Amino acid sequence: MSTFTVQLSEHAIQRFRQRVRPALGVAKAEDELVRLALVGDLVPEAPAWHAVATADIAPWYLVIADCVLPLRPHWREAEVLVATTCLARGEVSEATRFRRRPRRRAARQTTLVAA
């Protein structure tokens, strides 16, 4: 069985604070995310609630209750996985927002033209 070290990126910490614990300062949010990461589940497949709502595909995921941190291999250290962001259940990823924008604009334009 392989052993991995999970490294939290600044972006993942910022998103955790923004989406899960907005009342905490950055340092406290980082401390809490580190504590939670210790009890999270490292899984190769995204939870179902995440898989249907996002285009963010990663080789590993750290699942902590209603949060998921997609993990990517470190560019230099094979045994280190880097948490690239933090998504909460009910949130939509930036990739999904980007994908949906043209459809929403087109729908708005159709509504404006029809009116």
Order of alpha helices (4+ residues) and beta strands (2+ residues): beta-alpha-alpha-beta-alpha-beta-beta-beta-beta-alpha
